[in-house]
Amino acid sequence: MSRRISRPTAASRRRSLSAVTAALVGGAALVALTGCSALEFKEDICSGGEYPVMTVNGTGSACVSDDDKPPSGYVRYPEGKVPKHVDDKWDVYWRTHTLDENGKIIDDPDADEAD
């Protein structure tokens, strides 16, 4: 009894190499065209099951369980102005603004010192 071992032919090796090359070139083109934006990572302000709160008359913030109310000295962000990701529009905005004890948006008095 003889065993016969099947080996790929040169033509099938060339086809496999061509397919791999085409896949790599296509992947490189995709990265170049999207500017890697599809791979961008955005860090969430809070974890799942939490919402962000801010300090009254200050730029401090914290995350609170969805089941809890904000602790003393903290309030919810105004609707539509809640930061969702680190460095997003509202995260940057609230670094220099705050809410006073009446819920009015004001410039943070200490914002100039932070610059």
C-alpha positions in Angstrom: 0.0 0.0 0.0 1.4 3.3 -1.0 0.4 6.6 0.5 -0.1 9.4 -1.8 0.4 12.9 -0.4 -1.3 15.7 -2.3 0.8 18.8 -2.6 -0.4 22.2 -3.8 0.6 23.0 -7.3 2.6 26.1 -8.1 -0.6 27.6 -9.7 -2.7 27.2 -6.6 0.1 28.7 -4.4 0.1 31.7 -6.7 -3.7 32.1 -6.4 -3.5 31.9 -2.6 -0.7 34.5 -2.5 -2.7 36.7 -4.9 -5.7 36.5 -2.7 -3.7 37.3 0.5 -2.0 40.2 -1.3 -5.4 41.6 -2.5 -6.8 41.4 1.0 -3.8 43.3 2.5 -3.9 46.0 -0.2 -7.7 46.4 0.3 -7.3 46.7 4.0 -4.5 49.3 3.7 -6.7 51.3 1.3 -9.6 51.2 3.7 -7.4 52.5 6.5 -6.0 55.2 4.3 -9.4 56.4 3.0 -11.1 56.5 6.5 -8.1 58.1 8.2 -8.4 55.4 10.9 -11.6 57.1 12.1 -13.3 53.7 12.1 -10.8 52.6 14.7 -11.2 55.7 17.0 -11.8 54.9 20.6 -14.0 57.3 22.7 -13.9 56.9 26.4 -17.3 57.1 28.1 -17.7 59.7 30.9 -19.6 57.1 33.0 -20.0 53.4 33.0 -23.2 51.6 32.0 -25.9 52.0 34.6 -24.6 55.4 35.7 -25.1 59.1 34.7 -22.9 62.1 35.1 -23.5 64.8 37.6 -21.6 68.1 38.3 -20.8 70.2 41.4 -22.8 73.3 42.0 -20.6 76.4 41.5 -17.7 74.3 40.4 -16.4 72.2 37.6 -16.2 68.9 39.5 -18.1 65.9 38.3 -18.9 62.4 39.3 -20.9 59.4 38.2 -24.0 58.2 40.0 -25.9 55.0 39.7 -29.1 55.2 37.6 -31.0 54.2 40.7 -29.7 57.0 42.9 -30.3 60.8 43.1 -27.3 63.1 42.9 -25.4 63.5 46.3 -25.5 66.8 48.2 -23.7 69.5 46.3 -24.1 67.9 42.9 -26.8 68.3 40.2 -27.7 66.7 36.9 -26.4 68.4 33.8 -29.0 70.4 31.9 -30.9 68.3 29.4 -29.2 68.3 26.0 -25.9 69.4 27.5 -24.7 66.2 29.1 -21.2 65.0 28.3 -21.1 61.5 27.0 -17.5 61.0 26.1 -14.2 62.4 27.4 -13.3 65.5 25.4 -16.6 65.7 23.6 -18.3 69.1 23.0 -20.0 69.2 26.4 -17.1 67.7 28.4 -14.9 70.6 27.1 -17.7 73.2 27.7 -18.3 72.3 31.3 -14.6 72.7 32.1 -15.1 76.5 32.1 -18.8 76.7 32.9 -20.9 75.6 35.9 -24.4 75.9 37.4 -25.1 78.2 40.3 -27.4 77.3 43.2 -30.4 78.5 41.1 -29.6 76.2 38.1 -28.4 79.1 35.9 -25.3 78.4 33.7 -22.4 80.7 34.6 -18.8 81.0 33.8 -16.7 79.1 36.3 -14.9 81.8 38.4 -11.8 79.7 38.7 -11.5 78.8 35.0 -8.9 81.5 34.3 -6.6 80.0 37.0 -6.8 76.6 35.3 -5.3 77.9 32.0 
